[in-house]
């Protein structure tokens, strides 16, 4: 299967590119971790790094775009 065929299959079945899907999965897992965590025991930066974000600012921007709130708010609300 070619790269282009994989990209087309993702678009047809999920409405996303492969990288957008990977980003969504990473953000979804990070959100679950933030909701389950205690603000006393973890930080947004640690969660972002664990899910592959080297820059916390990029993580926060992607997170806010998808969930409409900052990851720090999610962590504090848990």
C-alpha positions as CSV (number, residue, x, y, z in Angstrom):
1,X,0.0,0.0,0.0
2,X,1.4,3.4,-0.9
3,X,1.6,6.4,1.4
4,X,-1.0,8.2,-0.7
5,X,-3.4,5.3,-0.4
6,X,-3.0,5.3,3.4
7,X,-3.7,9.1,3.4
8,X,-6.8,8.7,1.2
9,X,-8.1,5.8,3.4
10,X,-7.7,8.0,6.5
11,X,-9.5,10.9,4.9
12,X,-12.4,8.7,3.6
13,X,-12.9,6.7,6.8
14,X,-12.0,9.2,9.6
15,X,-12.1,12.6,7.9
16,X,-8.5,13.2,9.1
17,X,-5.0,12.9,7.9
18,X,-2.9,10.3,9.6
19,X,-0.9,13.0,11.5
20,X,-4.2,14.7,12.6
21,X,-5.4,11.3,13.9
22,X,-2.2,10.7,15.8
23,X,-2.4,14.2,17.3
24,X,-6.1,13.6,18.3
25,X,-5.2,10.3,20.0
26,X,-2.3,11.9,21.9
27,X,-4.5,14.8,23.0
28,X,-7.3,12.4,24.1
29,X,-4.9,10.4,26.2
30,X,-3.3,13.6,27.7
31,X,-6.8,14.9,28.6
32,X,-7.7,11.6,30.3
33,X,-4.4,11.8,32.3
34,X,-5.0,15.4,33.2
35,X,-8.6,14.7,34.4
36,X,-7.3,11.8,36.6
37,X,-4.3,13.6,38.0
38,X,-3.9,15.7,41.1
39,X,-2.5,19.2,40.6
40,X,-0.2,18.4,43.6
41,X,1.3,15.4,41.9
42,X,1.8,16.4,38.3
43,X,2.1,19.3,35.9
44,X,0.8,20.1,32.5
45,X,4.4,20.2,31.2
46,X,5.0,16.6,32.4
47,X,1.8,15.3,30.8
48,X,2.7,17.1,27.5
49,X,6.1,15.6,27.5
50,X,4.8,12.2,28.2
51,X,2.5,12.4,25.2
52,X,5.2,13.6,22.8
53,X,5.1,17.4,23.0
54,X,8.5,18.9,23.4
55,X,7.0,22.4,23.6
56,X,4.3,22.9,26.3
57,X,3.1,26.0,24.4
58,X,2.3,24.0,21.3
59,X,0.5,21.4,23.5
60,X,-1.6,24.1,25.2
61,X,-2.5,25.6,21.8
62,X,-3.6,22.3,20.3
63,X,-5.4,21.4,23.4
64,X,-7.3,24.7,23.6
65,X,-8.3,24.3,19.9
66,X,-9.7,20.9,20.4
67,X,-11.3,21.1,23.9
68,X,-12.0,24.9,24.3
69,X,-10.0,25.2,27.5
70,X,-6.5,25.3,28.7
71,X,-4.9,22.0,29.9
72,X,-4.2,23.8,33.3
73,X,-7.9,24.3,33.8
74,X,-8.6,20.6,33.1
75,X,-5.9,19.7,35.6
76,X,-7.2,22.0,38.3
77,X,-10.8,20.8,37.7
78,X,-10.0,17.2,38.4
